[in-house]
């Protein structure tokens, strides 16, 4: 009898282990009537406070770890009725159709003369700071960095890793609390031309996944998104347009550290994106602040603003440099980070462990760079370069941060 009970317990435990596993939900979200793709639609797994969004073609990939087929996801989009599906149902679909709400915005006449611009900006910045998450949060992210000299690529690096906002940490500067940490990395950095651009005392510049998050924090603390500093900018209506039946104001701004355009949804006062030129972009290659063109896009989960993507590029000393960071899965609640972990990761940021696993890139559906044919032409045997650089610390002679590697491995448990 005891043996029978024991076998039943083992069987039930095995079923539980099998039932909770990794799933990848992917597909395309479209308007049911017009069949057009819905850009930046939100897909949310509430049980673990996880969310992702569709790309510019309405496509998405949503990895779920330690999940049951009976768990549910929801899909929402401004101006459309939300839908809720089990993981099992979602796995069977390639297209997810949403229906517009009864309200339709057929013809809109916008009189920009009636816009109180000062009040609009004030309400937008106030709402942003009221709703943004000040506690630590984490996201699975993809970063891509590349550099071209004399029209030829001399550096290429990309990584799947973690974008972490650490919150307030003792003795840590506010600009250092939002960073990207490499986990699965493709690296080609051995070109002698690239090694000329170095941050002393290192042989070559460290990975710059966090540079985009750094400029974002600068804009939050000292620029357009700061309740203290936004008043120092001048503003002018540039244009208005409809984004899926929602009115968006495009507003030109100009100040000491940046000038460009902020796009704001009229009704919700949510920020769609910011496009600007700024003189506060930190370059690890040149080890100083440079002028760069930056684009920051936002997601909103449970009315909380999070970075969706940050793109930056600059030209300096005959080098054409580009850095792109994209959030793949955002965790908007239930994450913590202690000070020991923070400081270990802080050191790891400058000297990550380079490990390349091609399978994860396939699982997450990471698309090739738009200029991949040119990159592969300029860098022979690119895939071999990635394999050869795998399994080592970025700076071989630097102190190894094994504690940080343990933290990096633990971070996946949050998803």
C-alpha positions as CSV (number, residue, x, y, z in Angstrom):
1,X,0.0,0.0,0.0
2,X,2.8,2.4,1.0
3,X,4.6,1.5,-2.3
4,X,1.4,2.3,-4.2
5,X,1.0,5.7,-2.5
6,X,4.6,6.5,-3.2
7,X,4.3,5.7,-6.9
8,X,1.2,7.8,-7.1
9,X,3.0,10.8,-5.5
10,X,5.9,10.3,-7.9
11,X,3.5,10.2,-10.8
12,X,1.7,13.4,-9.7
13,X,5.0,15.2,-9.2
14,X,6.1,14.1,-12.7
15,X,2.9,15.4,-14.2
16,X,3.4,18.7,-12.4
17,X,7.0,19.0,-13.8
18,X,5.9,18.2,-17.3
19,X,2.9,20.5,-17.1
20,X,5.0,23.5,-16.2
21,X,7.6,24.1,-18.8
22,X,8.8,26.7,-21.3
23,X,6.6,27.8,-24.1
24,X,7.1,30.3,-26.9
25,X,4.0,32.0,-28.1
26,X,4.4,33.8,-31.4
27,X,2.3,35.2,-34.1
28,X,0.8,38.4,-35.7
29,X,-1.9,40.6,-34.2
30,X,-4.3,42.1,-36.8
31,X,-7.5,44.1,-37.1
32,X,-10.2,41.5,-37.7
33,X,-12.0,43.5,-40.3
34,X,-9.2,45.1,-42.3
35,X,-6.5,42.5,-41.6
36,X,-4.0,45.2,-41.1
37,X,-1.3,44.6,-38.5
38,X,-1.6,46.3,-35.1
39,X,1.7,47.9,-34.2
40,X,2.7,48.0,-30.5
41,X,-0.2,45.9,-29.3
42,X,0.4,44.5,-25.7
43,X,0.5,40.9,-24.8
44,X,0.4,40.3,-21.1
45,X,0.9,37.3,-18.8
46,X,-0.5,38.7,-15.6
47,X,0.4,35.8,-13.3
48,X,4.1,36.7,-13.6
49,X,3.7,40.4,-14.4
50,X,5.2,39.9,-17.8
51,X,4.5,41.8,-21.0
52,X,5.7,42.2,-24.6
53,X,4.5,44.1,-27.6
54,X,4.2,43.7,-31.4
55,X,6.7,45.1,-33.8
56,X,6.1,47.4,-36.8
57,X,4.6,44.5,-38.7
58,X,2.3,43.3,-35.9
59,X,4.5,40.3,-35.1
60,X,5.6,39.2,-31.6
61,X,7.5,36.4,-29.8
62,X,6.7,35.8,-26.2
63,X,8.8,33.2,-24.2
64,X,7.1,31.9,-21.1
65,X,9.1,29.9,-18.5
66,X,7.7,27.5,-15.9
67,X,4.2,27.9,-17.3
68,X,1.2,25.7,-17.6
69,X,-0.9,25.3,-20.8
70,X,-4.0,26.3,-18.8
71,X,-2.4,29.7,-17.8
72,X,-3.8,32.7,-19.6
73,X,-2.5,35.7,-21.6
74,X,-4.4,38.8,-22.6
75,X,-4.0,41.0,-25.7
76,X,-4.8,44.7,-25.5
77,X,-4.7,47.6,-27.9
78,X,-5.9,51.1,-27.6
79,X,-9.3,51.5,-29.3
80,X,-9.9,47.7,-29.5
81,X,-11.6,45.1,-27.4
82,X,-9.2,43.0,-25.3
83,X,-9.1,39.2,-25.7
84,X,-8.0,36.5,-23.3
85,X,-6.6,33.1,-24.3
86,X,-5.0,30.2,-22.6
87,X,-1.4,29.3,-23.4
88,X,-2.8,26.2,-25.1
89,X,-5.1,28.2,-27.3
90,X,-2.4,30.7,-28.2
91,X,0.0,28.0,-29.3
92,X,-2.5,26.9,-32.0
93,X,-2.8,30.4,-33.5
94,X,-0.6,32.3,-35.9
95,X,-2.9,35.3,-36.2
96,X,-4.7,37.0,-33.4
97,X,-7.7,39.1,-34.5
98,X,-8.9,42.1,-32.5
99,X,-12.2,43.9,-32.9
100,X,-12.5,47.7,-32.8
101,X,-14.6,49.3,-30.0
102,X,-17.9,50.7,-31.1
103,X,-16.5,54.2,-31.0
104,X,-15.0,55.1,-34.4
105,X,-13.1,58.3,-35.2
106,X,-14.1,58.8,-38.8
107,X,-13.2,62.4,-39.4
108,X,-11.2,64.6,-37.2
109,X,-10.5,68.3,-37.4
110,X,-7.9,69.4,-35.0
111,X,-7.5,73.0,-34.2
112,X,-4.0,73.3,-32.9
113,X,-4.6,77.0,-32.0
114,X,-6.7,75.9,-29.1
115,X,-4.0,73.7,-27.6
116,X,-2.6,75.0,-24.3
117,X,0.9,73.8,-25.0
118,X,2.4,74.7,-21.6
119,X,-0.4,72.9,-19.8
120,X,-0.2,69.8,-22.1
121,X,3.6,69.4,-21.4
122,X,3.1,70.0,-17.7
123,X,0.3,67.3,-17.5
124,X,2.3,64.9,-19.6
125,X,5.5,65.2,-17.5
126,X,3.6,65.1,-14.2
127,X,1.7,62.0,-15.3
128,X,4.9,60.3,-16.5
129,X,6.6,60.8,-13.2
130,X,3.6,59.8,-11.1
131,X,3.1,56.5,-12.9
132,X,6.7,55.4,-13.7
133,X,8.0,52.6,-11.6
134,X,10.6,53.7,-9.0
135,X,11.1,50.2,-7.6
136,X,13.6,47.8,-9.4
137,X,12.4,46.1,-12.5
138,X,13.9,43.8,-15.1
139,X,13.4,42.9,-18.8
140,X,14.8,40.4,-21.3
141,X,16.3,42.6,-23.9
142,X,18.3,42.5,-27.1
143,X,21.2,44.9,-27.8
144,X,23.0,45.4,-31.1
145,X,26.1,47.5,-31.5
146,X,28.1,48.1,-34.7
147,X,30.8,50.5,-36.1
148,X,31.9,51.4,-39.6
149,X,35.1,53.1,-40.7
150,X,35.7,54.2,-44.2
151,X,32.4,52.5,-45.2
152,X,33.5,49.1,-43.9
153,X,32.3,47.4,-40.7
154,X,35.1,47.0,-38.1
155,X,33.0,46.0,-35.1
156,X,29.8,44.1,-34.6
157,X,28.3,42.9,-31.3
158,X,24.9,41.8,-30.2
159,X,23.5,40.2,-27.1
160,X,20.4,38.8,-25.5
161,X,20.5,39.8,-21.9
162,X,18.8,41.7,-19.1
163,X,17.9,45.4,-18.9
164,X,17.7,46.2,-15.1
165,X,16.6,49.3,-13.3
166,X,18.0,48.9,-9.8
167,X,16.1,51.7,-8.1
168,X,17.9,53.6,-5.4
169,X,21.1,52.0,-4.1
170,X,23.3,53.3,-1.4
171,X,26.5,55.1,-2.8
172,X,25.3,54.5,-6.4
173,X,24.8,57.5,-8.7
174,X,21.3,57.9,-10.2
175,X,22.8,57.6,-13.7
176,X,24.2,54.2,-13.0
177,X,21.1,52.4,-11.8
178,X,19.7,51.4,-15.3
179,X,22.0,49.1,-17.2
180,X,22.0,46.2,-19.7
181,X,23.8,43.0,-18.8
182,X,25.0,40.5,-21.5
183,X,24.1,36.8,-21.3
184,X,24.2,35.3,-24.8
185,X,26.5,37.3,-26.9
186,X,27.8,37.4,-30.5
187,X,31.1,39.4,-30.6
188,X,33.4,40.5,-33.3
189,X,35.7,43.0,-31.7
190,X,39.2,41.8,-32.8
191,X,39.7,44.1,-35.8
192,X,42.8,46.2,-35.4
193,X,40.9,49.3,-36.7
194,X,38.4,49.0,-33.9
195,X,41.1,48.5,-31.2
196,X,42.3,52.1,-32.0
197,X,39.1,53.3,-30.3
198,X,39.7,52.3,-26.8
199,X,38.8,53.3,-23.2
200,X,42.1,53.2,-21.2
201,X,43.4,51.1,-19.6
202,X,41.6,48.4,-21.6
203,X,42.7,47.0,-25.0
204,X,39.4,47.9,-26.6
205,X,36.1,49.5,-25.7
206,X,33.8,47.4,-23.5
207,X,30.3,46.5,-24.7
208,X,28.0,49.5,-24.7
209,X,24.5,48.0,-24.2
210,X,23.9,50.3,-21.3
211,X,24.9,53.5,-23.1
212,X,21.3,53.9,-24.4
213,X,19.8,53.4,-21.0
214,X,22.3,56.0,-19.6
215,X,21.0,58.7,-22.0
216,X,17.5,57.8,-21.2
217,X,18.2,58.3,-17.5
218,X,19.9,61.6,-18.2
219,X,16.7,62.8,-20.0
220,X,14.6,61.6,-17.0
221,X,16.7,63.3,-14.4
222,X,18.0,66.4,-16.1
223,X,16.0,66.8,-19.3
224,X,12.6,66.8,-20.9
225,X,11.1,64.2,-18.6
226,X,12.2,65.9,-15.4
227,X,9.5,67.9,-13.5
228,X,12.3,70.2,-12.4
229,X,13.9,70.8,-15.8
230,X,11.2,70.5,-18.5
231,X,10.3,74.2,-17.9
232,X,13.8,75.2,-19.3
233,X,12.7,74.0,-22.8
234,X,10.9,75.9,-25.5
235,X,8.0,74.1,-27.3
236,X,6.1,74.4,-30.5
237,X,3.4,72.2,-32.2
238,X,5.0,70.5,-35.1
239,X,2.0,68.4,-36.4
240,X,-0.8,66.2,-35.4
241,X,-1.7,62.7,-36.7
242,X,-3.8,59.7,-36.0
243,X,-2.2,56.5,-34.7
244,X,-4.9,53.8,-34.9
245,X,-7.7,56.3,-34.3
246,X,-5.9,58.0,-31.5
247,X,-4.8,61.6,-31.9
248,X,-1.1,62.2,-31.4
249,X,0.5,65.6,-30.9
250,X,4.0,66.0,-32.4
251,X,5.7,68.8,-30.4
252,X,9.1,70.3,-31.2
253,X,11.3,71.1,-28.1
254,X,14.6,72.7,-27.6
255,X,16.9,73.0,-24.6
256,X,20.5,72.9,-23.4
257,X,21.0,69.1,-23.6
258,X,18.6,68.1,-26.3
259,X,16.3,69.2,-29.1
260,X,13.9,67.3,-31.2
261,X,10.3,66.0,-31.1
262,X,8.1,64.4,-28.4
263,X,5.0,62.5,-29.5
264,X,2.1,62.6,-27.0
265,X,-1.3,60.8,-27.1
266,X,-4.0,63.5,-26.8
267,X,-6.4,61.7,-24.5
268,X,-4.2,59.7,-22.2
269,X,-1.2,62.1,-22.1
270,X,1.0,59.0,-22.6
271,X,4.3,59.5,-24.4
272,X,4.6,57.6,-27.6
273,X,8.2,58.4,-28.5
274,X,10.9,60.9,-28.2
275,X,13.3,61.7,-31.2
276,X,16.1,64.1,-30.5
277,X,19.7,65.2,-30.9
278,X,21.6,65.3,-27.6
279,X,25.1,66.3,-26.5
280,X,25.0,63.9,-23.5
281,X,25.5,60.5,-25.1
282,X,28.3,58.6,-23.4
283,X,30.7,56.8,-25.8
284,X,32.7,54.0,-24.4
285,X,34.8,54.0,-27.6
286,X,35.9,57.6,-27.1
287,X,35.4,57.6,-23.3
288,X,33.5,60.9,-23.3
289,X,30.2,62.6,-24.0
290,X,29.3,63.0,-27.7
291,X,26.5,64.4,-29.8
292,X,24.2,61.7,-31.0
293,X,20.8,61.2,-32.5
294,X,18.5,59.2,-30.2
295,X,15.1,57.7,-30.5
296,X,13.2,56.4,-27.4
297,X,9.9,54.5,-27.7
298,X,7.7,53.6,-24.8
299,X,5.4,50.7,-23.7
300,X,2.7,51.0,-21.0
301,X,1.8,48.1,-18.8
302,X,-0.8,48.7,-16.1
303,X,-0.6,52.4,-17.0
304,X,3.1,52.3,-16.1
305,X,5.6,53.7,-18.7
306,X,8.6,51.5,-19.6
307,X,11.2,51.8,-22.3
308,X,10.3,49.8,-25.4
309,X,13.4,50.6,-27.5
310,X,16.3,53.0,-27.7
311,X,18.2,53.7,-30.9
312,X,21.3,55.9,-31.1
313,X,23.9,56.8,-33.7
314,X,26.7,59.3,-34.1
315,X,29.7,60.1,-36.2
316,X,33.1,61.0,-34.8
317,X,36.7,60.8,-36.0
318,X,35.7,59.0,-39.2
319,X,33.7,56.4,-37.2
320,X,30.0,55.7,-37.9
321,X,28.6,54.1,-34.8
322,X,25.1,52.7,-34.1
323,X,23.6,51.2,-30.9
324,X,20.1,49.7,-30.7
325,X,18.4,48.3,-27.6
326,X,15.0,46.5,-27.8
327,X,13.0,45.2,-24.9
328,X,11.7,41.7,-25.6
329,X,9.9,40.9,-22.4
330,X,9.2,43.4,-19.6
331,X,8.6,42.3,-16.0
332,X,6.6,45.2,-14.5
333,X,6.2,43.8,-10.9
334,X,7.7,41.2,-8.5
335,X,11.4,41.9,-8.9
336,X,14.0,42.7,-6.3
337,X,17.8,43.3,-6.3
338,X,20.0,43.6,-3.2
339,X,23.1,45.8,-2.9
340,X,25.6,42.9,-3.2
341,X,24.0,41.8,-6.4
342,X,23.9,45.3,-7.7
343,X,27.6,46.0,-7.1
344,X,28.6,42.6,-8.6
345,X,26.6,43.4,-11.7
346,X,28.0,46.9,-11.8
347,X,31.5,45.4,-12.2
348,X,30.2,42.8,-14.7
349,X,28.9,45.6,-16.9
350,X,32.4,46.6,-17.9
351,X,33.7,43.0,-18.2
352,X,31.0,40.5,-19.1
353,X,31.4,36.8,-19.8
354,X,30.9,36.2,-23.5
355,X,28.9,33.0,-24.1
356,X,27.2,32.3,-27.4
357,X,24.4,29.8,-27.7
358,X,22.8,29.9,-31.3
359,X,19.6,28.0,-30.2
360,X,18.3,30.8,-28.0
361,X,18.6,33.2,-30.9
362,X,16.5,30.9,-33.0
363,X,13.9,30.4,-30.1
364,X,13.4,34.2,-29.6
365,X,13.2,34.9,-33.4
366,X,15.8,37.6,-33.4
367,X,15.9,39.0,-36.9
368,X,19.1,39.7,-38.7
369,X,20.4,43.3,-38.9
370,X,19.0,45.3,-41.8
371,X,22.5,45.7,-43.2
372,X,23.5,42.0,-42.6
373,X,24.7,41.4,-46.2
374,X,27.1,44.3,-46.0
375,X,28.3,43.2,-42.5
376,X,28.9,39.7,-43.6
377,X,30.7,41.0,-46.7
378,X,33.0,43.2,-44.6
379,X,33.6,40.6,-41.9
380,X,34.5,37.2,-43.4
381,X,33.5,34.1,-41.4
382,X,31.3,36.1,-39.1
383,X,29.7,33.1,-37.4
384,X,33.1,31.5,-36.8
385,X,34.2,34.8,-35.1
386,X,31.2,34.5,-32.8
387,X,32.0,30.9,-31.9
388,X,35.7,31.6,-31.4
389,X,35.1,34.5,-29.0
390,X,32.6,32.5,-27.0
391,X,33.5,31.0,-23.6
392,X,35.7,33.8,-22.2
393,X,35.7,37.0,-20.3
394,X,35.7,40.2,-22.4
395,X,38.9,41.4,-20.8
396,X,41.0,38.3,-20.2
397,X,43.3,39.9,-17.7
398,X,40.6,41.6,-15.7
399,X,39.4,40.3,-12.4
400,X,36.7,37.6,-13.0
401,X,33.4,38.3,-11.4
402,X,32.1,34.8,-10.7
403,X,29.5,36.2,-8.2
404,X,28.0,38.3,-11.0
405,X,27.8,35.2,-13.3
406,X,25.8,33.5,-10.6
407,X,23.5,36.5,-10.4
408,X,23.1,36.5,-14.2
409,X,22.0,32.9,-14.2
410,X,19.6,33.6,-11.4
411,X,17.9,36.4,-13.2
412,X,16.2,34.0,-15.6
413,X,14.2,32.7,-12.6
414,X,12.2,35.9,-12.6
415,X,10.6,34.9,-15.9
